[in-house]
């Protein structure tokens, strides 16, 4: 049981780090495309969604809560 909790926490931390990296990459794209209003709206929306997911992940970790394996796969698949 302890091993599962620890691996879940590590998976959560890795997912949180990946979300932070994804946010950074979208922000870099936004900086290069801010002249185009349509792209600006898309990148800002994407950054907001990524930030929301990261906040939820960080909250789960701080509350020592886990998530289902399916939820973890869904988040990681959408990052890649």
C-alpha positions as CSV (number, residue, x, y, z in Angstrom):
1,X,0.0,0.0,0.0
2,X,2.7,2.5,0.9
3,X,4.5,1.8,-2.4
4,X,1.3,2.6,-4.3
5,X,0.9,5.9,-2.4
6,X,4.5,6.9,-2.9
7,X,4.4,6.0,-6.6
8,X,1.1,8.0,-6.9
9,X,2.7,11.0,-5.3
10,X,5.7,10.8,-7.6
11,X,3.4,10.4,-10.6
12,X,1.5,13.5,-9.4
13,X,4.6,15.5,-9.0
14,X,5.8,14.5,-12.5
15,X,2.4,15.4,-13.9
16,X,2.5,18.8,-12.2
17,X,6.0,19.5,-13.5
18,X,4.8,18.4,-17.0
19,X,1.9,20.8,-16.8
20,X,4.2,23.6,-15.7
21,X,6.4,22.9,-18.8
22,X,3.4,22.8,-21.1
23,X,2.2,26.2,-19.7
24,X,5.7,27.6,-20.4
25,X,5.7,26.3,-23.9
26,X,2.3,27.7,-24.7
27,X,3.4,31.1,-23.2
28,X,6.4,31.1,-25.5
29,X,4.1,30.5,-28.4
30,X,1.9,33.3,-27.2
31,X,4.8,35.7,-27.1
32,X,5.7,35.0,-30.7
33,X,2.1,35.2,-32.0
34,X,0.6,38.0,-29.9
35,X,0.1,40.1,-33.1
36,X,-2.7,37.7,-34.2
37,X,-5.7,38.3,-32.0
38,X,-7.3,34.8,-32.9
39,X,-4.1,33.0,-31.8
40,X,-3.9,35.1,-28.7
41,X,-7.3,34.0,-27.6
42,X,-6.5,30.4,-28.2
43,X,-3.2,30.5,-26.4
44,X,-4.7,32.4,-23.4
45,X,-7.5,29.8,-23.2
46,X,-5.0,27.0,-23.3
47,X,-2.8,28.6,-20.6
48,X,-5.9,29.0,-18.4
49,X,-6.8,25.3,-18.8
50,X,-3.3,24.1,-18.1
51,X,-3.1,26.3,-15.1
52,X,-6.4,25.0,-13.8
53,X,-5.2,21.4,-14.2
54,X,-1.9,22.1,-12.5
55,X,-3.7,23.8,-9.5
56,X,-6.0,20.8,-9.2
57,X,-3.0,18.4,-9.3
58,X,-1.1,20.5,-6.7
59,X,-4.2,20.6,-4.5
60,X,-4.6,16.8,-4.7
61,X,-0.9,16.4,-3.7
62,X,-1.1,18.8,-0.8
63,X,-4.3,17.1,0.6
64,X,-2.6,13.7,0.2
65,X,-5.4,12.6,-2.1
66,X,-5.1,10.5,-5.1
67,X,-6.8,10.2,-8.4
68,X,-8.0,7.3,-10.4
69,X,-5.6,5.7,-12.9
70,X,-7.9,6.7,-15.7
71,X,-7.8,10.4,-14.7
72,X,-4.0,10.3,-14.5
73,X,-3.8,8.7,-18.0
74,X,-6.2,11.3,-19.4
75,X,-4.2,14.2,-18.1
76,X,-0.9,12.8,-19.3
77,X,-2.3,11.9,-22.7
78,X,-3.5,15.5,-23.1
79,X,-0.1,16.9,-22.2
80,X,1.8,14.9,-24.7
